[in-house]
Amino acid sequence: EKETLANPDEFFREFYRFYCSKGIVSTFLSELCAVLSLGFSISFSVYLFEFVDWNAVTKCSDEESCANLNEQFATDPFHHTPKFTTFLTALYFLLFFCVWIWRAWRAVKTVEQAAAMSAFYKEKLHISDASLETLEWPAVLERLLNNHKAGVVQIVPKANLTVNDVVLRIMRSENYLIALINRNCLHMFLPWWLAPFFSESLLFTKSMEWSISYCVLAHLFDDDYRLSTEFLNDVDSLKFRFQILGLLQLIMLPFTFIFVVVYFLMENFQQFHSNRAYLGPRQWTPLARWEFREFNELPHLFESRLNRAYEPAMGYLNSFSNINVSIVAEFVAFVTGALVAVLITVSFISEGALLYIHIADRNLLWYLGIFSACFAASRACIP
């Protein structure tokens, strides 16, 4: 039985994406958890902004003033006269609720495509989800090429389909972006009024990457996946897309910044708590990742190469530690460490001392948190 695929590029991308996800169950769980995590982040941040009376929380200094604190966690900001901050929070919720709806819709589509691809893997390649977890990409691709050669699935009109043909189609858009960055075709230089605040002269964020993907790569090819002559000749439409997207991102910038900060804290707080010298994940910048990327290098191979380079890169960075900063950091770590040790000792002697002993209108528990943060920051600066 021969089948002809109408869109080979889309098929190969879905084929590779399903391999990376390792089965329909993993795809479903991954998408479900991503949608739930986004929904929790949005709802929890809105609750903290509007449904907690922070003025009452800040006035909680002893047992008497904190007696009715539980009542302050059930305030209804929409029951009273709305404030300007309430309006901003409502706008924040509406914007990110639309994002959540889009993410949920995309998750449903992804699971549907994964279900279709799961049937293809099982029926045509005889690969179950369990065996997919242990099979390497070359072995999976070899079965696909053998099926094409035998005529079970006529993927493309070409008789002898090779590994290079498949990879070229999977990496078609990414190869163009790699070329644009390597050839310095994108103007990513910081404006003069921002340059003094950054160590790098080039700026390439994830939002810029997404903007280029939407404004350029999404319109780069025609229906036959050839360079679109309409795109090459229509400069005004390209400018218009960039201007509209830039305006939308400028409007959403305050809300996006708040959401990113809240999400970062929720994602990394456990690391802050367990590792006192942890100041956030250290990783390659988006610009570095695209500069390192080779043409036709599939994502899973690229990630494997980056992981192998992480430890040598950290060793290289640590060899350039600033001796002056290290000296000051050791002093700060010594002082704050001693203060933290004393406060912890006090908590062992009397469990209520940290709550009810005040210095300059602040209890000792507040000072314990401040000194612990200073100790962690200083320890992170010591090589």
ABEGO torsion letter per residue (X at the ends): XBBBBABAAAAAAAAAAAAAAGEAAAAAAAAAAAAAAAAAAAAAAAAAAAABBAAAAAABABAAAAAAAAAAAABBAAABBBBAAAAAAAAAAAAAAAAAAAAAAAAAAAAAAAAAAAAAAAAAAGBBAAAAAABBAAAAAAAAAAAAAAGABBABABABBBAAAAAAAAAAAAAAAAAAAAAGABBABBBAAAAAABABABBBBAAAAAAAAAAAAAAABBAAGBBBAAAAABAAAAAAAAAAAAAAAAAAAAAAAAAAAAAAAAAAAAAAAABAABAEBBBBBAAAAAAABBBGBBAAAAAAAAAAAAAAAAAAAAAABBAAAAAAAAAAAAAAAAAAAAAAAAAAABAAAAAABBBGGBBAAAAAAAAAAAAAAAAAABX
